[in-house]
Amino acid sequence: MAKDPYDRLHAIFGRWWRGLNDSNDNGERGDRADRADIARLRRVSTFPSEVGPRIDVATALTIAAFRDLYRRLHDSGEDSADWEERLVVAAVTLAHVRTDAPARQTAQLLAGANQDHKVMAESRFLRLLRVRTPAELMDEGRRIAALLKTGAPVADLGASLMVWLDDPNRRRLWAQSYYGLGAPPAPLKSPSDQQTEPGVLQS
């Protein structure tokens, strides 16, 4: 991947999710959302192997919406070794999100408004920080979407899941935000202000 891929990945996932969900200005799913592909993405899972559970990339590739995301990432130059499994993790997780919350950060929402009553229990958050395989990250991504009751900052969540396994700085930023240690990372610009990724026309 590029030296600091989070910002570019942020734009890619935001635009992809909005197109898939026919999202309106409020971040809600529109009437022309691709519900069939969203449902198919939600069903993508793992399969057993000699080295442990693996992400079912082959099944994901049969889904048109995933192939669209795949091309966006590849054309942007943000692909890297083992990126396909992590891309499936991000796509499956975002398929469970019904409403975008672009002005927030995922870790902020998991912490909740009260540090004593967190949306994601501390024991679960610690498990998330210890994740080291795409299969483990798939489970945690689904749990994040469920805990946030289908409303999440999709661009931040998708980009974070893509870099989670090899970017300790991203995990540190999440921990800072979750525990309320200083200001969290500032939200990026609104979707209309974001730069178009390579190969994708501005609508």
Accessible surface in RSA format (square Angstrom, percent):
REM  Atomic radii and reference values for relative SASA: ProtOr
REM  Chains: A
REM  Algorithm: Lee & Richards
REM  Probe-radius: 1.40
REM  Slices: 20
REM RES _ NUM      All-atoms   Total-Side   Main-Chain    Non-polar    All polar
REM                ABS   REL    ABS   REL    ABS   REL    ABS   REL    ABS   REL
RES MET A   1    69.01  35.7  12.89   8.5  56.11 133.6  15.12  12.9  53.88  71.4
RES ALA A   2    43.58  40.1  25.35  39.1  18.23  41.5  37.92  53.4   5.66  15.0
RES LYS A   3   214.10 104.4 171.72 105.4  42.38 100.9 125.55 113.0  88.55  94.3
RES ASP A   4   101.58  71.2  85.68  85.3  15.90  37.6  30.84  72.6  70.74  70.6
RES PRO A   5    13.56   9.9  13.56  12.4   0.00   0.0  13.56  11.2   0.00   0.0
RES TYR A   6    15.81   7.4  15.81   9.0   0.00   0.0  14.54  10.9   1.27   1.6
RES ASP A   7    77.56  54.3  73.24  72.9   4.32  10.2  23.65  55.7  53.91  53.8
RES ARG A   8   103.09  43.3  98.54  50.2   4.54  10.8  54.78  74.9  48.31  29.3
RES LEU A   9     0.00   0.0   0.00   0.0   0.00   0.0   0.00   0.0   0.00   0.0
RES HIS A  10    14.54   7.9  14.54  10.1   0.00   0.0   8.38   8.6   6.15   7.2
RES ALA A  11    13.17  12.1  13.17  20.3   0.00   0.0  13.17  18.5   0.00   0.0
RES ILE A  12     0.47   0.3   0.47   0.3   0.00   0.0   0.47   0.3   0.00   0.0
RES PHE A  13     0.00   0.0   0.00   0.0   0.00   0.0   0.00   0.0   0.00   0.0
RES GLY A  14     0.34   0.4   0.00   N/A   0.34   0.4   0.34   0.9   0.00   0.0
RES ARG A  15    31.98  13.4  25.69  13.1   6.29  15.0   5.76   7.9  26.22  15.9
RES TRP A  16     2.91   1.2   2.31   1.1   0.60   1.4   1.21   0.6   1.69   2.7
RES TRP A  17     0.08   0.0   0.08   0.0   0.00   0.0   0.03   0.0   0.06   0.1
RES ARG A  18    47.42  19.9  44.53  22.7   2.89   6.9  28.65  39.2  18.77  11.4
RES GLY A  19    56.10  69.2   0.00   N/A  56.10  69.2  35.88  98.5  20.22  45.3
RES LEU A  20    13.25   7.4   4.59   3.3   8.66  21.8  10.75   7.6   2.50   6.7
RES ASN A  21     1.17   0.8   1.17   1.1   0.00   0.0   0.00   0.0   1.17   1.1
RES ASP A  22    46.98  32.9  37.67  37.5   9.31  22.0   8.96  21.1  38.02  37.9
RES SER A  23    25.97  21.9   0.74   1.0  25.22  58.1   0.01   0.0  25.95  36.4
RES ASN A  24    71.06  49.0  54.51  52.7  16.55  39.8  39.49  95.1  31.56  30.5
RES ASP A  25   158.38 110.9 118.44 117.9  39.93  94.4  41.14  96.8 117.24 116.9
RES ASN A  26   110.85  76.4  89.51  86.5  21.34  51.4  17.41  41.9  93.44  90.3
RES GLY A  27     8.05   9.9   0.00   N/A   8.05   9.9   7.19  19.7   0.85   1.9
RES GLU A  28    83.58  48.0  83.58  63.2   0.00   0.0  15.23  29.5  68.35  55.8
RES ARG A  29    43.78  18.4  20.75  10.6  23.03  54.8  13.54  18.5  30.25  18.3
RES GLY A  30    12.56  15.5   0.00   N/A  12.56  15.5  12.56  34.5   0.00   0.0
RES ASP A  31   139.52  97.7 114.82 114.3  24.70  58.4  33.60  79.1 105.92 105.6
RES ARG A  32   205.22  86.2 179.80  91.7  25.42  60.5  75.64 103.4 129.58  78.5
RES ALA A  33    11.16  10.3   0.00   0.0  11.16  25.4   0.00   0.0  11.16  29.6
RES ASP A  34    60.56  42.4  53.00  52.8   7.56  17.9  23.24  54.7  37.31  37.2
RES ARG A  35   123.21  51.7 117.00  59.6   6.20  14.8  63.58  86.9  59.63  36.1
RES ALA A  36    69.77  64.2  56.29  86.9  13.48  30.7  65.63  92.4   4.15  11.0
RES ASP A  37    13.16   9.2  13.16  13.1   0.00   0.0   0.41   1.0  12.75  12.7
RES ILE A  38     3.76   2.1   3.76   2.8   0.00   0.0   3.76   2.7   0.00   0.0
RES ALA A  39    37.64  34.6  35.73  55.1   1.91   4.3  36.92  52.0   0.72   1.9
RES ARG A  40    89.95  37.8  86.50  44.1   3.45   8.2  25.20  34.4  64.74  39.2
RES LEU A  41     0.04   0.0   0.04   0.0   0.00   0.0   0.04   0.0   0.00   0.0
RES ARG A  42    65.12  27.3  57.17  29.1   7.95  18.9  19.24  26.3  45.88  27.8
RES ARG A  43   168.53  70.8 142.68  72.7  25.85  61.6  77.17 105.5  91.35  55.4
RES VAL A  44     2.35   1.5   0.20   0.2   2.15   5.2   2.15   1.9   0.20   0.5
RES SER A  45    53.00  44.8  49.66  66.3   3.34   7.7  26.65  56.8  26.34  36.9
RES THR A  46    50.62  36.0  29.05  29.5  21.57  51.4   5.65   7.6  44.97  68.0
RES PHE A  47    92.45  46.3  90.34  56.0   2.11   5.5  92.45  56.1   0.00   0.0
RES PRO A  48   124.69  90.9 107.67  98.1  17.02  61.9 110.78  91.5  13.91  86.4
RES SER A  49    44.48  37.6  16.31  21.8  28.16  64.9  29.89  63.6  14.59  20.4
RES GLU A  50   186.03 106.8 142.59 107.9  43.44 103.4  65.81 127.3 120.22  98.2
RES VAL A  51   124.22  81.7  85.23  77.2  38.99  94.0  95.27  82.8  28.95  78.5
RES GLY A  52    24.50  30.2   0.00   N/A  24.50  30.2  22.41  61.5   2.09   4.7
RES PRO A  53    85.16  62.1  75.33  68.7   9.83  35.7  75.33  62.2   9.83  61.1
RES ARG A  54   100.57  42.2  99.77  50.9   0.80   1.9  18.13  24.8  82.43  50.0
RES ILE A  55     4.27   2.4   0.10   0.1   4.17  10.0   0.10   0.1   4.17  11.3
RES ASP A  56    36.51  25.6  36.49  36.3   0.01   0.0   1.60   3.8  34.91  34.8
RES VAL A  57    24.60  16.2  23.00  20.8   1.60   3.8  23.00  20.0   1.60   4.3
RES ALA A  58    71.83  66.0  62.86  97.0   8.98  20.4  65.60  92.4   6.23  16.5
RES THR A  59    59.25  42.1  56.21  57.0   3.04   7.2  38.29  51.4  20.96  31.7
RES ALA A  60     0.00   0.0   0.00   0.0   0.00   0.0   0.00   0.0   0.00   0.0
RES LEU A  61    63.70  35.5  58.95  42.2   4.75  11.9  59.08  41.5   4.61  12.4
RES THR A  62    76.41  54.3  59.88  60.7  16.53  39.4  62.38  83.8  14.03  21.2
RES ILE A  63     1.32   0.8   1.32   1.0   0.00   0.0   1.32   0.9   0.00   0.0
RES ALA A  64    52.38  48.2  47.06  72.6   5.31  12.1  47.68  67.1   4.69  12.4
RES ALA A  65     9.88   9.1   2.47   3.8   7.41  16.9   9.74  13.7   0.15   0.4
RES PHE A  66     0.00   0.0   0.00   0.0   0.00   0.0   0.00   0.0   0.00   0.0
RES ARG A  67    85.37  35.8  84.98  43.3   0.39   0.9  28.85  39.4  56.52  34.3
RES ASP A  68    54.95  38.5  53.88  53.6   1.07   2.5  18.09  42.6  36.85  36.8
RES LEU A  69     0.00   0.0   0.00   0.0   0.00   0.0   0.00   0.0   0.00   0.0
RES TYR A  70    52.92  24.7  52.92  30.1   0.00   0.0  30.21  22.7  22.71  28.0
RES ARG A  71   138.75  58.3 137.27  70.0   1.47   3.5  55.07  75.3  83.68  50.7
RES ARG A  72    37.49  15.7  35.94  18.3   1.55   3.7   6.41   8.8  31.08  18.8
RES LEU A  73     0.00   0.0   0.00   0.0   0.00   0.0   0.00   0.0   0.00   0.0
RES HIS A  74   102.58  56.1  94.86  65.9   7.71  19.7  61.25  63.1  41.33  48.1
RES ASP A  75    81.68  57.2  56.75  56.5  24.93  59.0  15.05  35.4  66.64  66.5
RES SER A  76     6.07   5.1   0.14   0.2   5.93  13.7   0.87   1.9   5.20   7.3
RES GLY A  77    46.56  57.4   0.00   N/A  46.56  57.4  29.07  79.8  17.49  39.2
RES GLU A  78     0.06   0.0   0.06   0.0   0.00   0.0   0.00   0.0   0.06   0.0
RES ASP A  79    37.52  26.3  26.93  26.8  10.58  25.0   2.43   5.7  35.08  35.0
RES SER A  80    29.77  25.2  13.62  18.2  16.16  37.2  26.39  56.2   3.39   4.7
RES ALA A  81    86.35  79.4  61.78  95.3  24.57  55.9  73.26 103.2  13.10  34.7
RES ASP A  82   110.12  77.1  90.77  90.3  19.35  45.7  24.42  57.5  85.70  85.5
RES TRP A  83    26.47  10.6  26.30  12.7   0.18   0.4   8.28   4.4  18.19  29.5
RES GLU A  84    59.69  34.3  59.53  45.0   0.16   0.4   9.51  18.4  50.18  41.0
RES GLU A  85    20.82  12.0  20.47  15.5   0.35   0.8   8.57  16.6  12.25  10.0
RES ARG A  86     8.77   3.7   8.77   4.5   0.00   0.0   0.67   0.9   8.10   4.9
RES LEU A  87     0.00   0.0   0.00   0.0   0.00   0.0   0.00   0.0   0.00   0.0
RES VAL A  88     0.04   0.0   0.04   0.0   0.00   0.0   0.04   0.0   0.00   0.0
RES VAL A  89     0.00   0.0   0.00   0.0   0.00   0.0   0.00   0.0   0.00   0.0
RES ALA A  90     0.00   0.0   0.00   0.0   0.00   0.0   0.00   0.0   0.00   0.0
RES ALA A  91     0.03   0.0   0.03   0.0   0.00   0.0   0.03   0.0   0.00   0.0
RES VAL A  92     0.00   0.0   0.00   0.0   0.00   0.0   0.00   0.0   0.00   0.0
RES THR A  93     0.02   0.0   0.02   0.0   0.00   0.0   0.00   0.0   0.02   0.0
RES LEU A  94     0.17   0.1   0.00   0.0   0.17   0.4   0.00   0.0   0.17   0.5
RES ALA A  95     1.35   1.2   0.00   0.0   1.35   3.1   1.28   1.8   0.07   0.2
RES HIS A  96    46.16  25.2  44.56  31.0   1.60   4.1  30.74  31.7  15.42  17.9
RES VAL A  97     0.51   0.3   0.25   0.2   0.26   0.6   0.25   0.2   0.26   0.7
RES ARG A  98   109.27  45.9 108.37  55.2   0.90   2.1  31.46  43.0  77.80  47.2
RES THR A  99    49.11  34.9  49.11  49.8   0.00   0.0  28.82  38.7  20.29  30.7
RES ASP A 100    12.14   8.5   6.54   6.5   5.60  13.2   0.20   0.5  11.94  11.9
RES ALA A 101    29.82  27.4  23.68  36.5   6.15  14.0  29.82  42.0   0.00   0.0
RES PRO A 102    71.46  52.1  57.53  52.4  13.93  50.6  61.72  51.0   9.74  60.6
RES ALA A 103    74.61  68.6  61.19  94.4  13.42  30.5  65.00  91.5   9.61  25.5
RES ARG A 104   103.72  43.5 102.57  52.3   1.15   2.7  33.68  46.0  70.04  42.4
RES GLN A 105    12.04   6.7  12.04   8.8   0.00   0.0   4.10   8.7   7.94   6.0
RES THR A 106     0.00   0.0   0.00   0.0   0.00   0.0   0.00   0.0   0.00   0.0
RES ALA A 107     1.90   1.7   1.59   2.5   0.30   0.7   1.59   2.2   0.30   0.8
RES GLN A 108    46.79  26.2  42.38  31.0   4.41  10.5   9.27  19.7  37.53  28.5
RES LEU A 109    33.17  18.5  28.86  20.6   4.31  10.8  30.57  21.5   2.60   7.0
RES LEU A 110     0.00   0.0   0.00   0.0   0.00   0.0   0.00   0.0   0.00   0.0
RES ALA A 111     2.89   2.7   2.89   4.5   0.00   0.0   2.89   4.1   0.00   0.0
RES GLY A 112    23.72  29.3   0.00   N/A  23.72  29.3  12.26  33.6  11.46  25.7
RES ALA A 113   121.75 111.9  68.06 105.0  53.69 122.1  79.59 112.1  42.16 111.7
RES ASN A 114    73.28  50.5  68.48  66.2   4.81  11.6  24.29  58.5  48.99  47.4
RES GLN A 115    85.37  47.7  72.02  52.6  13.35  31.8  54.91 116.9  30.46  23.1
RES ASP A 116   123.96  86.8  93.46  93.0  30.50  72.1  22.39  52.7 101.57 101.3
RES HIS A 117   139.59  76.3 120.78  84.0  18.81  48.1  95.79  98.7  43.81  51.0
RES LYS A 118    44.98  21.9  19.34  11.9  25.64  61.0  19.43  17.5  25.55  27.2
RES VAL A 119    60.37  39.7  41.35  37.4  19.01  45.8  48.70  42.3  11.66  31.6
RES MET A 120     0.30   0.2   0.00   0.0   0.30   0.7   0.30   0.3   0.00   0.0
RES ALA A 121    58.87  54.1  47.65  73.5  11.22  25.5  53.94  76.0   4.93  13.1
RES GLU A 122    87.25  50.1  81.22  61.4   6.03  14.4  18.92  36.6  68.33  55.8
RES SER A 123    81.71  69.0  71.34  95.2  10.37  23.9  51.59 109.9  30.12  42.2
RES ARG A 124    51.28  21.5  49.33  25.1   1.95   4.6  10.62  14.5  40.66  24.6
RES PHE A 125     0.00   0.0   0.00   0.0   0.00   0.0   0.00   0.0   0.00   0.0
RES LEU A 126    69.09  38.5  68.69  49.1   0.40   1.0  68.74  48.3   0.35   0.9
RES ARG A 127   120.77  50.7 120.09  61.2   0.68   1.6  27.61  37.7  93.16  56.5
RES LEU A 128     1.10   0.6   1.10   0.8   0.00   0.0   1.10   0.8   0.00   0.0
RES LEU A 129    35.64  19.8  32.15  23.0   3.49   8.8  32.25  22.6   3.39   9.1
RES ARG A 130   152.50  64.0 139.12  70.9  13.37  31.8  70.67  96.6  81.82  49.6
RES VAL A 131     5.44   3.6   3.33   3.0   2.11   5.1   5.44   4.7   0.00   0.0
RES ARG A 132   129.35  54.3 110.33  56.2  19.02  45.3  57.64  78.8  71.71  43.5
RES THR A 133    58.82  41.8  58.37  59.2   0.45   1.1  56.24  75.5   2.58   3.9
RES PRO A 134    26.18  19.1  26.18  23.9   0.00   0.0  26.18  21.6   0.00   0.0
RES ALA A 135    10.21   9.4   7.88  12.2   2.33   5.3   8.25  11.6   1.96   5.2
RES GLU A 136    81.56  46.8  78.48  59.4   3.07   7.3  33.83  65.4  47.73  39.0
RES LEU A 137     0.01   0.0   0.01   0.0   0.00   0.0   0.01   0.0   0.00   0.0
RES MET A 138     0.57   0.3   0.56   0.4   0.01   0.0   0.54   0.5   0.03   0.0
RES ASP A 139    81.95  57.4  77.08  76.7   4.87  11.5  16.21  38.1  65.75  65.6
RES GLU A 140     6.59   3.8   6.59   5.0   0.00   0.0   0.21   0.4   6.38   5.2
RES GLY A 141     0.00   0.0   0.00   N/A   0.00   0.0   0.00   0.0   0.00   0.0
RES ARG A 142    61.13  25.7  57.35  29.2   3.78   9.0  37.24  50.9  23.89  14.5
RES ARG A 143    84.64  35.5  78.96  40.3   5.68  13.5  21.35  29.2  63.29  38.4
RES ILE A 144     0.25   0.1   0.25   0.2   0.00   0.0   0.25   0.2   0.00   0.0
RES ALA A 145     1.16   1.1   0.54   0.8   0.62   1.4   0.99   1.4   0.18   0.5
RES ALA A 146    72.55  66.7  48.85  75.4  23.70  53.9  59.02  83.1  13.54  35.9
RES LEU A 147    57.66  32.1  48.36  34.6   9.30  23.4  51.61  36.2   6.04  16.3
RES LEU A 148    20.63  11.5   7.50   5.4  13.13  33.0  11.32   7.9   9.31  25.1
RES LYS A 149   171.98  83.9 151.98  93.3  20.00  47.6 107.55  96.8  64.42  68.6
RES THR A 150    48.33  34.4  48.04  48.7   0.29   0.7  34.82  46.8  13.51  20.4
RES GLY A 151    21.06  26.0   0.00   N/A  21.06  26.0  15.50  42.5   5.56  12.5
RES ALA A 152     0.21   0.2   0.21   0.3   0.00   0.0   0.21   0.3   0.00   0.0
RES PRO A 153     2.13   1.5   1.96   1.8   0.17   0.6   2.13   1.8   0.00   0.0
RES VAL A 154     0.17   0.1   0.15   0.1   0.02   0.0   0.15   0.1   0.02   0.0
RES ALA A 155    11.54  10.6  10.62  16.4   0.92   2.1  10.62  15.0   0.92   2.4
RES ASP A 156     2.69   1.9   2.11   2.1   0.57   1.4   1.61   3.8   1.08   1.1
RES LEU A 157     0.00   0.0   0.00   0.0   0.00   0.0   0.00   0.0   0.00   0.0
RES GLY A 158     0.00   0.0   0.00   N/A   0.00   0.0   0.00   0.0   0.00   0.0
RES ALA A 159     0.00   0.0   0.00   0.0   0.00   0.0   0.00   0.0   0.00   0.0
RES SER A 160     0.05   0.0   0.05   0.1   0.00   0.0   0.05   0.1   0.00   0.0
RES LEU A 161     1.55   0.9   1.55   1.1   0.00   0.0   1.55   1.1   0.00   0.0
RES MET A 162     0.00   0.0   0.00   0.0   0.00   0.0   0.00   0.0   0.00   0.0
RES VAL A 163     2.06   1.4   2.06   1.9   0.00   0.0   2.06   1.8   0.00   0.0
RES TRP A 164     1.32   0.5   1.32   0.6   0.00   0.0   1.32   0.7   0.00   0.0
RES LEU A 165    36.41  20.3  18.01  12.9  18.40  46.2  18.01  12.6  18.40  49.5
RES ASP A 166    92.31  64.7  62.37  62.1  29.94  70.8  42.48 100.0  49.83  49.7
RES ASP A 167    32.66  22.9  31.23  31.1   1.43   3.4  10.75  25.3  21.91  21.9
RES PRO A 168    90.61  66.0  85.88  78.3   4.73  17.2  86.49  71.4   4.12  25.6
RES ASN A 169    68.44  47.2  64.56  62.4   3.88   9.3  27.30  65.7  41.14  39.8
RES ARG A 170    19.64   8.2  19.62  10.0   0.03   0.1   0.02   0.0  19.62  11.9
RES ARG A 171    32.69  13.7  32.02  16.3   0.67   1.6   7.39  10.1  25.30  15.3
RES ARG A 172   118.58  49.8 111.48  56.8   7.10  16.9  66.40  90.7  52.18  31.6
RES LEU A 173    33.65  18.7  32.96  23.6   0.69   1.7  33.22  23.3   0.43   1.2
RES TRP A 174     8.75   3.5   8.07   3.9   0.68   1.6   6.69   3.6   2.06   3.3
RES ALA A 175    23.82  21.9  23.59  36.4   0.23   0.5  23.78  33.5   0.04   0.1
RES GLN A 176    62.12  34.7  61.64  45.0   0.47   1.1  12.87  27.4  49.25  37.4
RES SER A 177     9.47   8.0   1.20   1.6   8.27  19.0   2.82   6.0   6.65   9.3
RES TYR A 178     0.00   0.0   0.00   0.0   0.00   0.0   0.00   0.0   0.00   0.0
RES TYR A 179    69.14  32.3  55.91  31.8  13.24  34.4  52.74  39.6  16.41  20.2
RES GLY A 180    48.15  59.4   0.00   N/A  48.15  59.4  20.45  56.1  27.70  62.0
RES LEU A 181   117.53  65.5 104.86  75.0  12.67  31.9 110.08  77.3   7.45  20.1
RES GLY A 182    60.05  74.1   0.00   N/A  60.05  74.1  41.45 113.8  18.60  41.7
RES ALA A 183    98.41  90.5  61.22  94.5  37.20  84.6  66.56  93.7  31.85  84.4
RES PRO A 184    45.14  32.9  33.64  30.7  11.50  41.8  35.08  29.0  10.06  62.5
RES PRO A 185    40.06  29.2  26.22  23.9  13.84  50.3  38.75  32.0   1.31   8.1
RES ALA A 186    81.84  75.2  61.72  95.2  20.12  45.8  65.53  92.3  16.31  43.2
RES PRO A 187    64.96  47.3  46.72  42.6  18.24  66.3  47.56  39.3  17.40 108.1
RES LEU A 188    66.68  37.1  48.71  34.8  17.97  45.2  51.69  36.3  14.98  40.3
RES LYS A 189   148.02  72.2 132.71  81.4  15.31  36.4  85.83  77.3  62.19  66.2
RES SER A 190    54.86  46.4  42.43  56.6  12.44  28.6  43.12  91.8  11.74  16.4
RES PRO A 191    40.22  29.3  36.81  33.6   3.41  12.4  37.08  30.6   3.13  19.5
RES SER A 192    93.31  78.9  63.60  84.9  29.71  68.4  54.25 115.5  39.06  54.7
RES ASP A 193    89.87  62.9  65.38  65.1  24.49  57.9  13.76  32.4  76.11  75.9
RES GLN A 194    22.56  12.6  12.73   9.3   9.82  23.4  12.44  26.5  10.12   7.7
RES GLN A 195   157.73  88.2 140.02 102.3  17.71  42.2  53.81 114.5 103.92  78.8
RES THR A 196    34.08  24.2  20.72  21.0  13.36  31.8  18.14  24.4  15.93  24.1
RES GLU A 197    10.67   6.1   3.97   3.0   6.69  15.9   8.88  17.2   1.79   1.5
RES PRO A 198    64.10  46.7  52.01  47.4  12.09  43.9  63.95  52.8   0.14   0.9
RES GLY A 199    76.26  94.0   0.00   N/A  76.26  94.0  32.64  89.6  43.62  97.7
RES VAL A 200    29.19  19.2  19.37  17.5   9.83  23.7  22.38  19.4   6.82  18.5
RES LEU A 201   163.32  91.0 151.59 108.4  11.73  29.5 153.46 107.8   9.86  26.5
RES GLN A 202    97.69  54.6  70.05  51.2  27.64  65.8  47.50 101.1  50.18  38.1
RES SER A 203   136.75 115.6  73.41  98.0  63.34 145.9  82.21 175.1  54.54  76.4
END  Absolute sums over single chains surface
CHAIN  1 A    10071.0       8080.9       1990.0       5438.3       4632.6
END  Absolute sums over all chains
TOTAL         10071.0       8080.9       1990.0       5438.3       4632.6
